[in-house]
Amino acid sequence: MNTDDALLDEFVDFLLRAKTKPEMASRLHAILTPAELRELPKRLKITRLLQEGLTQREVAKRLGVGIATVTRGAKALQEFPEKR
């Protein structure tokens, strides 16, 4: 395991120690910037809109994000196709 993988593993363990929703939110606020906190829900919204059948261009326009961001969401859906 390289250093980046080890740090990601440590980050995931840190989040998994949260026992409640408020505790998880607190942990996220402690380690992410306000901009990162705004982007995460937007990423989830991208995958939901794609699942609803909107095109990548429609999603990008609706959410005011770049097409590359939407394409990343589309690739994630291919890897994890379960509905949320």
N, CA, C and O atoms as a GROMACS GRO file, in nm:
protein
  336
    1MET      N    1   0.085  -0.118   0.000
    1MET     CA    2   0.000   0.000   0.000
    1MET      C    3   0.090   0.124   0.000
    1MET      O    4   0.178   0.138   0.085
    2ASN      N    5   0.065   0.214  -0.098
    2ASN     CA    6   0.147   0.335  -0.101
    2ASN      C    7   0.094   0.438  -0.002
    2ASN      O    8  -0.010   0.418   0.061
    3THR      N    9   0.166   0.547   0.012
    3THR     CA   10   0.131   0.650   0.111
    3THR      C   11  -0.007   0.707   0.088
    3THR      O   12  -0.083   0.726   0.182
    4ASP      N   13  -0.041   0.736  -0.039
    4ASP     CA   14  -0.174   0.791  -0.069
    4ASP      C   15  -0.284   0.693  -0.030
    4ASP      O   16  -0.386   0.734   0.026
    5ASP      N   17  -0.265   0.565  -0.059
    5ASP     CA   18  -0.364   0.464  -0.022
    5ASP      C   19  -0.378   0.455   0.130
    5ASP      O   20  -0.488   0.441   0.182
    6ALA      N   21  -0.268   0.463   0.199
    6ALA     CA   22  -0.270   0.456   0.345
    6ALA      C   23  -0.344   0.577   0.404
    6ALA      O   24  -0.420   0.563   0.499
    7LEU      N   25  -0.320   0.694   0.346
    7LEU     CA   26  -0.390   0.814   0.393
    7LEU      C   27  -0.539   0.807   0.365
    7LEU      O   28  -0.620   0.847   0.448
    8LEU      N   29  -0.576   0.757   0.248
    8LEU     CA   30  -0.718   0.739   0.216
    8LEU      C   31  -0.782   0.640   0.312
    8LEU      O   32  -0.893   0.661   0.358
    9ASP      N   33  -0.711   0.533   0.341
    9ASP     CA   34  -0.760   0.432   0.436
    9ASP      C   35  -0.782   0.495   0.574
    9ASP      O   36  -0.882   0.467   0.640
   10GLU      N   37  -0.689   0.578   0.617
   10GLU     CA   38  -0.701   0.647   0.746
   10GLU      C   39  -0.820   0.743   0.745
   10GLU      O   40  -0.893   0.753   0.844
   11PHE      N   41  -0.839   0.813   0.634
   11PHE     CA   42  -0.952   0.906   0.618
   11PHE      C   43  -1.085   0.830   0.629
   11PHE      O   44  -1.176   0.874   0.698
   12VAL      N   45  -1.095   0.719   0.559
   12VAL     CA   46  -1.218   0.638   0.563
   12VAL      C   47  -1.242   0.586   0.706
   12VAL      O   48  -1.355   0.590   0.754
   13ASP      N   49  -1.139   0.540   0.771
   13ASP     CA   50  -1.154   0.493   0.910
   13ASP      C   51  -1.202   0.606   1.000
   13ASP      O   52  -1.287   0.585   1.087
   14PHE      N   53  -1.149   0.727   0.980
   14PHE     CA   54  -1.191   0.843   1.059
   14PHE      C   55  -1.341   0.869   1.041
   14PHE      O   56  -1.412   0.895   1.138
   15LEU      N   57  -1.387   0.862   0.917
   15LEU     CA   58  -1.530   0.884   0.891
   15LEU      C   59  -1.616   0.772   0.948
   15LEU      O   60  -1.724   0.797   1.000
   16LEU      N   61  -1.569   0.650   0.936
   16LEU     CA   62  -1.647   0.535   0.984
   16LEU      C   63  -1.663   0.531   1.135
   16LEU      O   64  -1.751   0.463   1.186
   17ARG      N   65  -1.580   0.603   1.206
   17ARG     CA   66  -1.593   0.608   1.353
   17ARG      C   67  -1.712   0.693   1.397
   17ARG      O   68  -1.752   0.686   1.514
   18ALA      N   69  -1.768   0.771   1.307
   18ALA     CA   70  -1.887   0.850   1.342
   18ALA      C   71  -2.003   0.755   1.366
   18ALA      O   72  -2.028   0.664   1.288
   19LYS      N   73  -2.074   0.777   1.476
   19LYS     CA   74  -2.184   0.689   1.512
   19LYS      C   75  -2.321   0.750   1.482
   19LYS      O   76  -2.422   0.679   1.482
   20THR      N   77  -2.324   0.880   1.457
   20THR     CA   78  -2.450   0.947   1.428
   20THR      C   79  -2.433   1.039   1.308
   20THR      O   80  -2.321   1.072   1.268
   21LYS      N   81  -2.544   1.080   1.251
   21LYS     CA   82  -2.540   1.173   1.138
   21LYS      C   83  -2.476   1.306   1.178
   21LYS      O   84  -2.392   1.357   1.105
   22PRO      N   85  -2.514   1.364   1.293
   22PRO     CA   86  -2.447   1.490   1.333
   22PRO      C   87  -2.296   1.473   1.354
   22PRO      O   88  -2.218   1.562   1.322
   23GLU      N   89  -2.257   1.358   1.408
   23GLU     CA   90  -2.113   1.334   1.427
   23GLU      C   91  -2.042   1.324   1.292
   23GLU      O   92  -1.931   1.374   1.278
   24MET      N   93  -2.106   1.260   1.194
   24MET     CA   94  -2.046   1.252   1.060
   24MET      C   95  -2.034   1.392   1.000
   24MET      O   96  -1.930   1.426   0.943
   25ALA      N   97  -2.139   1.472   1.014
   25ALA     CA   98  -2.134   1.609   0.961
   25ALA      C   99  -2.021   1.687   1.028
   25ALA      O  100  -1.950   1.763   0.963
   26SER      N  101  -2.006   1.668   1.156
   26SER     CA  102  -1.900   1.737   1.231
   26SER      C  103  -1.762   1.697   1.180
   26SER      O  104  -1.675   1.781   1.162
   27ARG      N  105  -1.745   1.570   1.157
   27ARG     CA  106  -1.616   1.520   1.106
   27ARG      C  107  -1.588   1.578   0.967
   27ARG      O  108  -1.476   1.619   0.938
   28LEU      N  109  -1.691   1.582   0.882
   28LEU     CA  110  -1.672   1.636   0.748
   28LEU      C  111  -1.638   1.785   0.754
   28LEU      O  112  -1.550   1.831   0.682
   29HIS      N  113  -1.706   1.858   0.839
   29HIS     CA  114  -1.677   2.001   0.854
   29HIS      C  115  -1.536   2.024   0.909
   29HIS      O  116  -1.473   2.126   0.879
   30ALA      N  117  -1.488   1.931   0.989
   30ALA     CA  118  -1.355   1.945   1.048
   30ALA      C  119  -1.243   1.928   0.946
   30ALA      O  120  -1.136   1.987   0.962
   31ILE      N  121  -1.267   1.848   0.843
   31ILE     CA  122  -1.157   1.816   0.752
   31ILE      C  123  -1.173   1.870   0.611
   31ILE      O  124  -1.077   1.870   0.534
   32LEU      N  125  -1.293   1.916   0.575
   32LEU     CA  126  -1.314   1.967   0.440
   32LEU      C  127  -1.333   2.118   0.443
   32LEU      O  128  -1.382   2.174   0.541
   33THR      N  129  -1.295   2.183   0.334
   33THR     CA  130  -1.316   2.327   0.322
   33THR      C  131  -1.464   2.351   0.290
   33THR      O  132  -1.534   2.260   0.247
   34PRO      N  133  -1.510   2.474   0.310
   34PRO     CA  134  -1.649   2.505   0.272
   34PRO      C  135  -1.677   2.475   0.125
   34PRO      O  136  -1.785   2.426   0.091
   35ALA      N  137  -1.582   2.503   0.038
   35ALA     CA  138  -1.600   2.474  -0.104
   35ALA      C  139  -1.616   2.324  -0.128
   35ALA      O  140  -1.701   2.282  -0.207
   36GLU      N  141  -1.534   2.244  -0.062
   36GLU     CA  142  -1.544   2.098  -0.076
   36GLU      C  143  -1.678   2.047  -0.024
   36GLU      O  144  -1.738   1.956  -0.082
   37LEU      N  145  -1.725   2.106   0.085
   37LEU     CA  146  -1.854   2.067   0.141
   37LEU      C  147  -1.969   2.102   0.047
   37LEU      O  148  -2.070   2.031   0.043
   38ARG      N  149  -1.956   2.210  -0.028
   38ARG     CA  150  -2.060   2.246  -0.127
   38ARG      C  151  -2.055   2.154  -0.248
   38ARG      O  152  -2.159   2.125  -0.307
   39GLU      N  153  -1.936   2.108  -0.285
   39GLU     CA  154  -1.921   2.026  -0.405
   39GLU      C  155  -1.971   1.882  -0.386
   39GLU      O  156  -2.027   1.824  -0.480
   40LEU      N  157  -1.953   1.826  -0.269
   40LEU     CA  158  -1.993   1.687  -0.249
   40LEU      C  159  -2.141   1.661  -0.277
   40LEU      O  160  -2.172   1.568  -0.350
   41PRO      N  161  -2.232   1.741  -0.222
   41PRO     CA  162  -2.373   1.717  -0.254
   41PRO      C  163  -2.404   1.738  -0.403
   41PRO      O  164  -2.490   1.671  -0.460
   42LYS      N  165  -2.331   1.831  -0.464
   42LYS     CA  166  -2.350   1.855  -0.607
   42LYS      C  167  -2.312   1.731  -0.688
   42LYS      O  168  -2.378   1.698  -0.787
   43ARG      N  169  -2.207   1.663  -0.645
   43ARG     CA  170  -2.166   1.539  -0.714
   43ARG      C  171  -2.274   1.433  -0.704
   43ARG      O  172  -2.301   1.361  -0.801
   44LEU      N  173  -2.337   1.424  -0.587
   44LEU     CA  174  -2.447   1.329  -0.570
   44LEU      C  175  -2.564   1.366  -0.660
   44LEU      O  176  -2.626   1.279  -0.720
   45LYS      N  177  -2.594   1.495  -0.669
   45LYS     CA  178  -2.703   1.543  -0.754
   45LYS      C  179  -2.675   1.509  -0.900
   45LYS      O  180  -2.767   1.475  -0.974
   46ILE      N  181  -2.550   1.518  -0.942
   46ILE     CA  182  -2.512   1.483  -1.079
   46ILE      C  183  -2.551   1.339  -1.108
   46ILE      O  184  -2.613   1.311  -1.211
   47THR      N  185  -2.515   1.248  -1.019
   47THR     CA  186  -2.546   1.107  -1.045
   47THR      C  187  -2.696   1.084  -1.046
   47THR      O  188  -2.745   1.004  -1.126
   48ARG      N  189  -2.770   1.151  -0.959
   48ARG     CA  190  -2.916   1.134  -0.956
   48ARG      C  191  -2.979   1.182  -1.086
   48ARG      O  192  -3.067   1.115  -1.141
   49LEU      N  193  -2.936   1.298  -1.135
   49LEU     CA  194  -2.992   1.350  -1.260
   49LEU      C  195  -2.957   1.260  -1.378
   49LEU      O  196  -3.040   1.241  -1.468
   50LEU      N  197  -2.837   1.206  -1.379
   50LEU     CA  198  -2.800   1.113  -1.485
   50LEU      C  199  -2.886   0.986  -1.479
   50LEU      O  200  -2.928   0.934  -1.582
   51GLN      N  201  -2.912   0.938  -1.358
   51GLN     CA  202  -2.997   0.821  -1.341
   51GLN      C  203  -3.140   0.849  -1.388
   51GLN      O  204  -3.209   0.759  -1.435
   52GLU      N  205  -3.183   0.974  -1.377
   52GLU     CA  206  -3.317   1.012  -1.422
   52GLU      C  207  -3.325   1.022  -1.574
   52GLU      O  208  -3.433   1.035  -1.631
   53GLY      N  209  -3.209   1.017  -1.640
   53GLY     CA  210  -3.208   1.016  -1.786
   53GLY      C  211  -3.166   1.146  -1.852
   53GLY      O  212  -3.169   1.156  -1.975
   54LEU      N  213  -3.128   1.247  -1.774
   54LEU     CA  214  -3.081   1.370  -1.835
   54LEU      C  215  -2.947   1.345  -1.902
   54LEU      O  216  -2.870   1.260  -1.858
   55THR      N  217  -2.921   1.418  -2.009
   55THR     CA  218  -2.792   1.405  -2.076
   55THR      C  219  -2.686   1.476  -1.993
   55THR      O  220  -2.716   1.556  -1.905
   56GLN      N  221  -2.561   1.444  -2.022
   56GLN     CA  222  -2.452   1.508  -1.949
   56GLN      C  223  -2.455   1.660  -1.969
   56GLN      O  224  -2.429   1.735  -1.875
   57ARG      N  225  -2.485   1.704  -2.088
   57ARG     CA  226  -2.492   1.848  -2.115
   57ARG      C  227  -2.606   1.914  -2.037
   57ARG      O  228  -2.590   2.025  -1.986
   58GLU      N  229  -2.720   1.847  -2.029
   58GLU     CA  230  -2.833   1.901  -1.953
   58GLU      C  231  -2.798   1.914  -1.805
   58GLU      O  232  -2.832   2.013  -1.740
   59VAL      N  233  -2.731   1.812  -1.752
   59VAL     CA  234  -2.692   1.814  -1.612
   59VAL      C  235  -2.593   1.928  -1.586
   59VAL      O  236  -2.607   2.003  -1.490
   60ALA      N  237  -2.495   1.941  -1.673
   60ALA     CA  238  -2.394   2.047  -1.658
   60ALA      C  239  -2.461   2.184  -1.658
   60ALA      O  240  -2.428   2.269  -1.575
   61LYS      N  241  -2.553   2.205  -1.749
   61LYS     CA  242  -2.621   2.334  -1.758
   61LYS      C  243  -2.709   2.359  -1.636
   61LYS      O  244  -2.707   2.468  -1.579
   62ARG      N  245  -2.785   2.258  -1.595
   62ARG     CA  246  -2.877   2.275  -1.482
   62ARG      C  247  -2.802   2.307  -1.352
   62ARG      O  248  -2.848   2.390  -1.274
   63LEU      N  249  -2.688   2.241  -1.330
   63LEU     CA  250  -2.616   2.258  -1.205
   63LEU      C  251  -2.504   2.362  -1.212
   63LEU      O  252  -2.443   2.396  -1.110
   64GLY      N  253  -2.476   2.411  -1.332
   64GLY     CA  254  -2.370   2.510  -1.346
   64GLY      C  255  -2.232   2.453  -1.321
   64GLY      O  256  -2.146   2.518  -1.261
   65VAL      N  257  -2.210   2.330  -1.367
   65VAL     CA  258  -2.079   2.266  -1.352
   65VAL      C  259  -2.023   2.234  -1.490
   65VAL      O  260  -2.094   2.238  -1.590
   66GLY      N  261  -1.895   2.203  -1.494
   66GLY     CA  262  -1.831   2.169  -1.619
   66GLY      C  263  -1.869   2.029  -1.666
   66GLY      O  264  -1.904   1.942  -1.586
   67ILE      N  265  -1.861   2.010  -1.795
   67ILE     CA  266  -1.894   1.880  -1.853
   67ILE      C  267  -1.801   1.772  -1.801
   67ILE      O  268  -1.842   1.656  -1.787
   68ALA      N  269  -1.676   1.806  -1.771
   68ALA     CA  270  -1.581   1.708  -1.718
   68ALA      C  271  -1.626   1.656  -1.582
   68ALA      O  272  -1.608   1.539  -1.550
   69THR      N  273  -1.684   1.744  -1.501
   69THR     CA  274  -1.735   1.703  -1.370
   69THR      C  275  -1.850   1.605  -1.386
   69THR      O  276  -1.859   1.506  -1.314
   70VAL      N  277  -1.937   1.632  -1.482
   70VAL     CA  278  -2.051   1.543  -1.508
   70VAL      C  279  -2.001   1.410  -1.565
   70VAL      O  280  -2.052   1.304  -1.528
   71THR      N  281  -1.903   1.416  -1.652
   71THR     CA  282  -1.848   1.292  -1.709
   71THR      C  283  -1.789   1.205  -1.598
   71THR      O  284  -1.804   1.082  -1.603
   72ARG      N  285  -1.724   1.265  -1.500
   72ARG     CA  286  -1.671   1.190  -1.386
   72ARG      C  287  -1.785   1.120  -1.312
   72ARG      O  288  -1.771   1.006  -1.270
   73GLY      N  289  -1.897   1.190  -1.296
   73GLY     CA  290  -2.014   1.129  -1.232
   73GLY      C  291  -2.070   1.014  -1.314
   73GLY      O  292  -2.113   0.913  -1.258
   74ALA      N  293  -2.071   1.029  -1.445
   74ALA     CA  294  -2.120   0.922  -1.532
   74ALA      C  295  -2.032   0.798  -1.522
   74ALA      O  296  -2.081   0.686  -1.522
   75LYS      N  297  -1.901   0.819  -1.512
   75LYS     CA  298  -1.809   0.706  -1.496
   75LYS      C  299  -1.830   0.637  -1.362
   75LYS      O  300  -1.821   0.515  -1.352
   76ALA      N  301  -1.858   0.715  -1.259
   76ALA     CA  302  -1.884   0.657  -1.126
   76ALA      C  303  -2.009   0.570  -1.132
   76ALA      O  304  -2.013   0.465  -1.068
   77LEU      N  305  -2.109   0.613  -1.207
   77LEU     CA  306  -2.232   0.533  -1.219
   77LEU      C  307  -2.204   0.399  -1.286
   77LEU      O  308  -2.267   0.298  -1.253
   78GLN      N  309  -2.111   0.398  -1.380
   78GLN     CA  310  -2.075   0.272  -1.446
   78GLN      C  311  -2.008   0.178  -1.347
   78GLN      O  312  -2.027   0.056  -1.353
   79GLU      N  313  -1.930   0.234  -1.257
   79GLU     CA  314  -1.860   0.153  -1.157
   79GLU      C  315  -1.951   0.110  -1.043
   79GLU      O  316  -1.939  -0.001  -0.991
   80PHE      N  317  -2.043   0.199  -1.005
   80PHE     CA  318  -2.136   0.172  -0.893
   80PHE      C  319  -2.277   0.204  -0.940
   80PHE      O  320  -2.331   0.310  -0.906
   81PRO      N  321  -2.338   0.116  -1.017
   81PRO     CA  322  -2.467   0.147  -1.080
   81PRO      C  323  -2.590   0.143  -0.988
   81PRO      O  324  -2.699   0.177  -1.033
   82GLU      N  325  -2.575   0.103  -0.862
   82GLU     CA  326  -2.692   0.092  -0.775
   82GLU      C  327  -2.759   0.227  -0.759
   82GLU      O  328  -2.694   0.332  -0.761
   83LYS      N  329  -2.889   0.223  -0.743
   83LYS     CA  330  -2.968   0.346  -0.725
   83LYS      C  331  -2.951   0.396  -0.582
   83LYS      O  332  -2.936   0.317  -0.489
   84ARG      N  333  -2.954   0.527  -0.566
   84ARG     CA  334  -2.943   0.589  -0.433
   84ARG      C  335  -3.073   0.656  -0.400
   84ARG      O  336  -3.086   0.714  -0.293
   0.00000   0.00000   0.00000
